[in-house]
Amino acid sequence: MGIEISKAYPCGSYCGLHFWPDVEIIRLGYFHYEGGMHMSVKLFVTDLDGTLLPSGKDVPRENIEAVQQAVRAGVIVTIATGRMYRAALPVAEALGVDVPIITYNGALIKSTQGKVYHTSYLKPEVIRQVVDFCQEQGWYLQSYSRDELWVPVHDEHAQHYEQEQKVTGHVVGWDGLCEQTQEVCKLLTVSEDGEETNRRLAILNERFGKEIVAMQSNARYGEIVNPGVSKAEGIRRLADKLGIAIEDTMAIGDSYNDLPMLKAAGHSVAMGNAVPEVKAVCDYETGRCEDFGFAQAIRELVLGGGSDE
């Protein structure tokens, strides 16, 4: 049970600090220093779905404006997502950022102008083994080769994914998936719920040992990447490339595949709609995605409660 200590300031603002065993989380909108909570942030890295982007929608104008204000203040803002590069690029362009973006959970770091900074591809023989195994189990699986989407069948899983990500897949059958082994950043299994996703990931990690890492990106998606691939490694690589200390980075996210990044960053922010595991490791909690919690985090933490307008 948390204990809330609050104080009403003469200006009428309300502050509340929640203390939990071994965890101290500052909830934005409830706790702030007078004049804001500005801190040293040189690199701000955001997840996409459920963080910057509400489900099935474009980037809200409020979030675009917040990013542009941060950029004008000298902060480098970029993306770290499980999405394929071609699905993340339009978001980066909408934000107006011209920096490397972290895609495929860190397997591909590539600038908006097309310059490749880092790649980590699955081995062809491992791809074939995983594809064959998933087919035997009756699990839907899709592949990403040369930044194109490849699906075995055009069923409801494939159709939903295409609509959600605004991409079109190539229907090639299961044999075709085994043939598409060049420059594969990840494989993705889709299930009906989080419990089934977790069950599949446990089986995959146990069966294929050191050849892959299988992680959950949301309740229905299980992502399969090379060992060592994570958003955490992505943010470390990018910060090093830019000459920025990890202590001067901030990451914001909502889901399981954000956990490594949030632990690695100098400062971490959980969305109000984040899973409990994410909230447990973060320094700050902002509002929900649909309530523009992303923009709130930038205003209160990066810009110190103000803007450049």
C-alpha positions as CSV (number, residue, x, y, z in Angstrom):
1,M,0.0,0.0,0.0
2,G,1.5,3.3,-1.0
3,I,1.6,6.4,1.2
4,E,0.8,9.7,-0.6
5,I,2.3,12.8,0.8
6,S,0.8,15.9,-0.7
7,K,1.1,19.7,-0.3
8,A,-1.0,22.5,-1.6
9,Y,1.2,25.4,-2.8
10,P,0.0,29.0,-2.6
11,C,-0.1,29.1,-6.4
12,G,-2.9,26.5,-6.2
13,S,-0.8,23.7,-7.8
14,Y,-1.2,20.3,-6.2
15,C,1.7,17.9,-5.6
16,G,1.7,14.3,-4.6
17,L,4.6,11.9,-4.2
18,H,4.0,8.2,-3.9
19,F,6.5,6.0,-2.0
20,W,6.6,2.2,-2.7
21,P,8.9,-0.4,-1.4
22,D,12.2,0.1,-3.3
23,V,10.4,2.2,-6.0
24,E,9.8,5.9,-6.2
25,I,7.7,7.1,-9.0
26,I,6.8,10.7,-9.7
27,R,3.4,10.9,-11.4
28,L,3.3,13.9,-13.8
29,G,0.4,16.2,-13.2
30,Y,0.5,15.4,-9.5
31,F,4.1,16.1,-8.6
32,H,6.3,18.9,-10.0
33,Y,8.7,21.4,-8.8
34,E,7.8,25.1,-9.1
35,G,8.9,26.1,-12.6
36,G,8.8,22.5,-13.8
37,M,11.0,19.5,-13.6
38,H,13.6,20.4,-16.3
39,M,16.6,18.1,-16.3
40,S,19.6,17.3,-18.6
41,V,18.1,15.4,-21.6
42,K,20.1,15.5,-24.8
43,L,18.5,12.4,-26.5
44,F,14.8,11.6,-26.1
45,V,13.7,8.2,-27.4
46,T,10.1,7.2,-27.8
47,D,8.2,4.0,-28.5
48,L,5.5,4.3,-31.1
49,D,2.3,2.2,-30.5
50,G,0.6,3.0,-27.3
51,T,3.1,5.8,-26.5
52,L,3.4,8.3,-29.3
53,L,0.6,6.8,-31.4
54,P,-2.9,6.0,-30.2
55,S,-4.2,2.7,-31.5
56,G,-5.0,2.8,-35.3
57,K,-4.5,6.6,-35.5
58,D,-1.9,9.0,-36.9
59,V,0.4,11.1,-34.8
60,P,-1.7,13.6,-32.8
61,R,-0.9,17.2,-33.5
62,E,-0.2,17.7,-29.8
63,N,2.6,15.2,-29.9
64,I,4.1,16.6,-33.1
65,E,4.2,20.1,-31.6
66,A,5.8,18.8,-28.4
67,V,8.5,17.0,-30.4
68,Q,9.2,20.1,-32.5
69,Q,9.5,22.3,-29.3
70,A,12.0,19.8,-27.9
71,V,14.0,19.9,-31.1
72,R,14.1,23.7,-31.1
73,A,15.3,23.5,-27.5
74,G,18.3,21.4,-28.7
75,V,17.1,18.0,-27.8
76,I,17.5,15.1,-30.3
77,V,14.3,13.2,-30.5
78,T,14.0,9.8,-32.2
79,I,12.0,6.6,-32.3
80,A,12.7,3.0,-31.0
81,T,10.1,0.6,-32.2
82,G,9.4,-3.0,-33.0
83,R,8.0,-1.9,-36.3
84,M,9.7,-2.4,-39.6
85,Y,11.6,0.6,-41.0
86,R,9.2,1.4,-43.8
87,A,6.3,1.5,-41.3
88,A,8.2,3.7,-38.8
89,L,9.6,6.1,-41.5
90,P,6.3,8.0,-42.1
91,V,6.0,8.6,-38.4
92,A,9.5,10.1,-38.2
93,E,8.7,12.2,-41.2
94,A,5.5,13.5,-39.6
95,L,7.5,14.5,-36.5
96,G,10.0,16.3,-38.7
97,V,13.0,14.5,-37.2
98,D,16.0,13.9,-39.4
99,V,18.0,11.4,-37.3
100,P,18.6,7.6,-37.2
101,I,15.6,5.7,-36.0
102,I,15.7,2.4,-34.1
103,T,13.5,-0.2,-35.7
104,Y,12.8,-4.0,-35.4
105,N,13.5,-3.6,-31.7
106,G,17.0,-2.5,-32.4
107,A,17.9,-4.9,-35.2
108,L,18.1,-2.0,-37.7
109,I,19.2,1.5,-37.0
110,K,18.8,3.7,-40.1
111,S,18.4,7.4,-40.8
112,T,15.4,9.0,-42.4
113,Q,17.6,9.6,-45.4
114,G,18.4,5.9,-45.8
115,K,21.9,5.7,-44.2
116,V,22.3,2.4,-42.3
117,Y,24.1,2.6,-38.9
118,H,23.5,-0.9,-37.6
119,T,22.0,-4.3,-38.7
120,S,21.5,-7.6,-37.0
121,Y,20.0,-10.3,-39.2
122,L,18.8,-13.8,-38.2
123,K,20.8,-16.7,-39.7
124,P,19.1,-18.4,-42.7
125,E,19.3,-21.9,-41.1
126,V,17.7,-20.6,-37.9
127,I,14.9,-18.9,-39.9
128,R,14.1,-22.2,-41.7
129,Q,14.0,-24.1,-38.4
130,V,11.7,-21.6,-36.7
131,V,9.4,-21.4,-39.7
132,D,9.1,-25.2,-39.9
133,F,8.5,-25.4,-36.2
134,C,5.8,-22.8,-36.2
135,Q,4.1,-24.4,-39.2
136,E,4.1,-27.8,-37.3
137,Q,2.6,-26.1,-34.2
138,G,-0.1,-24.4,-36.3
139,W,1.1,-21.0,-35.2
140,Y,0.8,-18.0,-37.6
141,L,4.2,-16.5,-38.4
142,Q,5.3,-13.7,-40.6
143,S,8.8,-12.6,-41.8
144,Y,10.6,-9.4,-42.6
145,S,13.2,-9.7,-45.3
146,R,14.8,-6.7,-46.9
147,D,12.3,-4.5,-45.1
148,E,9.4,-6.2,-46.8
149,L,6.6,-8.1,-45.1
150,W,6.2,-11.8,-46.1
151,V,3.2,-13.8,-44.9
152,P,2.3,-17.5,-45.4
153,V,-1.4,-16.8,-45.8
154,H,-3.6,-13.7,-46.1
155,D,-5.7,-14.6,-43.1
156,E,-7.2,-12.3,-40.4
157,H,-3.9,-12.0,-38.6
158,A,-2.1,-10.8,-41.8
159,Q,-5.0,-8.4,-42.7
160,H,-5.2,-6.9,-39.2
161,Y,-1.4,-6.3,-39.2
162,E,-1.5,-4.7,-42.6
163,Q,-4.3,-2.3,-41.6
164,E,-2.6,-1.5,-38.3
165,Q,0.9,-0.9,-39.7
166,K,-0.2,0.6,-43.1
167,V,1.9,-1.9,-45.0
168,T,1.1,-4.6,-47.6
169,G,2.5,-8.1,-47.3
170,H,3.7,-10.6,-49.9
171,V,1.7,-13.9,-49.7
172,V,4.3,-16.6,-50.3
173,G,3.1,-19.7,-48.4
174,W,5.1,-21.6,-45.8
175,D,7.7,-22.7,-48.3
176,G,8.1,-19.2,-49.4
177,L,8.9,-18.0,-45.9
178,C,11.7,-20.6,-45.8
179,E,13.1,-19.1,-49.0
180,Q,13.0,-15.5,-47.8
181,T,16.1,-15.6,-45.6
182,Q,18.1,-12.6,-46.8
183,E,18.4,-9.6,-44.4
184,V,15.7,-10.9,-42.0
185,C,15.6,-8.6,-39.0
186,K,12.9,-10.5,-37.2
187,L,10.0,-13.0,-37.3
188,L,6.7,-12.4,-35.7
189,T,4.1,-14.8,-34.3
190,V,0.6,-13.6,-33.7
191,S,-1.8,-15.2,-31.2
192,E,-5.2,-14.5,-29.7
193,D,-4.1,-13.3,-26.2
194,G,-1.2,-12.6,-23.9
195,E,-1.3,-15.9,-22.2
196,E,-0.9,-17.8,-25.4
197,T,1.8,-15.4,-26.6
198,N,3.8,-16.0,-23.4
199,R,3.4,-19.8,-23.8
200,R,4.7,-19.7,-27.3
201,L,7.7,-17.4,-26.4
202,A,8.7,-19.7,-23.6
203,I,8.6,-22.7,-26.0
204,L,10.6,-20.9,-28.6
205,N,13.3,-19.6,-26.2
206,E,13.7,-23.1,-24.8
207,R,13.8,-24.9,-28.1
208,F,16.1,-22.6,-30.0
209,G,18.4,-21.7,-27.0
210,K,21.1,-19.3,-28.0
211,E,20.1,-18.8,-31.6
212,I,17.2,-16.4,-31.0
213,V,15.6,-14.1,-28.4
214,A,11.8,-14.3,-28.4
215,M,10.1,-11.3,-26.7
216,Q,6.6,-9.9,-26.3
217,S,5.8,-6.5,-27.8
218,N,2.1,-6.5,-27.0
219,A,-0.5,-9.0,-25.8
220,R,-0.8,-10.7,-29.2
221,Y,2.7,-10.2,-30.8
222,G,5.7,-12.4,-30.1
223,E,8.9,-11.1,-31.8
224,I,11.9,-13.3,-32.7
225,V,15.2,-11.6,-33.2
226,N,18.9,-12.2,-32.9
227,P,20.5,-12.6,-29.4
228,G,21.7,-9.2,-28.2
229,V,19.0,-7.3,-30.1
230,S,16.9,-5.0,-27.9
231,K,15.8,-1.4,-27.8
232,A,18.3,-1.0,-25.0
233,E,21.2,-1.9,-27.3
234,G,19.7,0.4,-29.9
235,I,19.6,3.4,-27.6
236,R,23.2,2.6,-26.4
237,R,24.5,2.4,-29.9
238,L,22.8,5.6,-31.0
239,A,23.9,7.6,-28.0
240,D,27.4,6.4,-28.5
241,K,27.3,7.4,-32.2
242,L,26.0,10.8,-31.3
243,G,28.5,11.3,-28.5
244,I,25.9,11.5,-25.8
245,A,26.3,10.0,-22.3
246,I,23.6,7.4,-21.5
247,E,22.9,9.5,-18.3
248,D,21.7,12.3,-20.6
249,T,19.1,10.1,-22.4
250,M,15.4,9.7,-21.6
251,A,13.1,6.9,-22.9
252,I,9.4,6.6,-22.8
253,G,7.2,3.5,-23.4
254,D,4.3,1.3,-22.4
255,S,5.0,-2.4,-23.2
256,Y,7.2,-5.3,-22.5
257,N,9.7,-4.8,-25.3
258,D,10.3,-1.3,-23.9
259,L,11.6,-2.7,-20.6
260,P,15.3,-3.0,-21.6
261,M,15.3,0.5,-23.1
262,L,13.7,2.0,-20.0
263,K,16.2,0.3,-17.7
264,A,19.1,1.4,-19.8
265,A,18.2,5.1,-20.3
266,G,19.3,7.8,-17.9
267,H,15.7,8.7,-17.2
268,S,12.6,6.6,-17.9
269,V,8.9,7.5,-18.3
270,A,6.0,5.1,-18.3
271,M,2.8,5.9,-20.1
272,G,-0.4,5.9,-17.9
273,N,-1.6,3.0,-20.0
274,A,1.6,1.0,-19.6
275,V,1.7,-2.6,-18.3
276,P,2.5,-2.8,-14.6
277,E,6.0,-4.2,-15.3
278,V,6.9,-1.0,-17.1
279,K,5.5,1.3,-14.4
280,A,7.5,-0.7,-11.8
281,V,10.9,0.2,-13.4
282,C,10.3,3.8,-14.5
283,D,11.3,7.0,-12.7
284,Y,8.2,8.9,-13.9
285,E,4.6,8.1,-15.0
286,T,2.8,10.4,-17.4
287,G,-0.8,10.4,-18.7
288,R,-2.4,7.9,-21.0
289,C,-1.6,7.8,-24.7
290,E,-5.1,8.9,-25.7
291,D,-4.8,11.8,-23.2
292,F,-1.6,13.0,-24.9
293,G,0.6,11.8,-22.0
294,F,3.6,11.8,-24.4
295,A,3.3,15.6,-25.0
296,Q,2.8,16.1,-21.2
297,A,6.1,14.2,-20.5
298,I,8.0,16.4,-22.9
299,R,6.5,19.6,-21.6
300,E,7.1,18.8,-17.9
301,L,10.3,16.8,-18.0
302,V,12.2,18.0,-21.0
303,L,11.0,21.6,-21.4
304,G,10.5,22.2,-17.7
305,G,6.8,23.0,-17.9
306,G,7.3,25.7,-20.6
307,S,7.7,25.9,-24.3
308,D,9.5,28.0,-26.9
309,E,6.4,29.6,-28.2
